Amino acid sequence: MKRPVIYCWNWAMSMALLIIVALAGCAGQPAATQPPGSSPVPEASSPPADTAEAPTSAAVETPAVSSPPTNPNVLYEDDFTNPSTGWSVAEFDNYFIGYHEPESYHIEIKSPHLKAPVVPIPDAATHNYPDATIELEVQTVSGRTSTEGNYRYGLVFRRSGDQYYAFTISPTTKRWEVFKSSPSGIVPLKDGVEQNIHELDVDDILRVDAKGPNFLFTINNQLVEQVTDTDYPAGEIGFYAENIDNVNTHVHFGKLMVREFKYSYMCNVAGGNLYVRNGPGKTFAQIGLLSDGDSVKALGISTNQWVKIVVEGSDAPGWVSYDEGFMFCTPSVDFFPIVDS
């Protein structure tokens, strides 16, 4: 009778040892990894306390994992197809911000008289570009936007907290606005109407060219305004969205690109003829003639008000007197770089 008992005991001990070894082996294996999902959206039981003025930064900041641009002139770009690029994600009762499949970043505001948080480029300290050309593709989504009121959205640049410049459009009114935000409120700088602002569901291309205190504002390749302001010399780039009196607005930010500042200065001759010389003054030799209706690319302006131009068919530039009053430039020569030779 003792042998069967001993046999059973030995068998039980063997099985126990096998189970312990198996469990130890499983515990030593690394856990299987999964691709990272989109950033979690915080749940909030109530909207921000002041519904007329949302916080100035989104509720969640996630680290940026964007790849460096391949074009050396491009400082930053994102088409928002990859949530791991780290733009903020946040949700409250009256607005939400985040990535939107298949290829957009979005802000939806669900209350009138509400400004969404300004959303900056992730890791903004690394992506601080005071002088740059900024282009944004953006549209309103008609299926999720009420037609009962007005709203505006667009670009923010040189932002530090609640101090920044903004360039916004409204497709319902065809109006654009340039303003600056300060701790005491919004200060309008320029505004107007531009009929080439698109209808809903079609991208508008907003462009800001910032160089020192001088800014150029373009909508769909049409220059609409130039502004000079010295208050904010540097800061973040980001997005702006606000319901003025609309009850629900859904905006898609489709592509953002920041490039080294480079603007094409153009001048037209009107009302007369202008001699082209090989230096900035009437004592220099004449090398050509511009006639009424001619257009030329400008390179800059001298301190004595001679415009340096590209001469067609020549590697050497030419010079034309701006003071003679027959040349009109876009933007104005106040924005031209100063050149002496």
C-alpha angles and dihedrals in degrees: 000000000000097000097063090048092051091047093052092048093051090048092051092049091050092051092048091052091050091051092049091050091049093050092047090050092052092048091053094054117096116247116259112259126226129201112268114263128212118295114278115259114231115235117226124192091207138017123256112296094247105051092182092061118033120203115282096238131043119259097245129044118192125188117264118243100177123148119241114259115258094218109080090213091058112086098182137356138171132173092187096235090123119058090198089077083087109233114162122277121199140153133193133159093271104035144013135198129194151093120316124199134269101021118332146086113219147195121197121188116196102186135059121247092026132129118203118224115278105254114212130198108277115261088018094181089065093043101050110138113170094173111041148112109253122194126185131184109208139160143173117245108227096200092063101032126088118228094209100095151004132284139164138209141168145104133348121196138177091022125173111169108304093347114094148113120251135196113195141170136199115208092196095059099023088231127141127196137194115198141151127228122220135171088266095052144270120335114198113222105172138345140173149146123276116184094198091070102117130241122254119298093029123100120246117202113223118192132188121188109195123186119161108308093339123096132183121198123203133180118195092341093311117117106225104172148354123212135186118204130153102192101097115036098175145003148113131327118225151130133288130200130169138171108219097182102329117116099216131013128176117193127187118206102202107177137358124195129177116193136176109278110270123153130177111230114205131189130193128201115226131171101011150005127288129202116229112218134187093241141028100274145050092259090068121091121271112245103168149349132243119206135202109292097022119135125204137179113247126213100190145300132267125231089255091056102259115141117225109220141183110254112214112241094013134095090208120079125234134220130227128186112248092189093069089077100231098103125081119186138199113244100021117264088254085080096048119109113249112249129178103188 
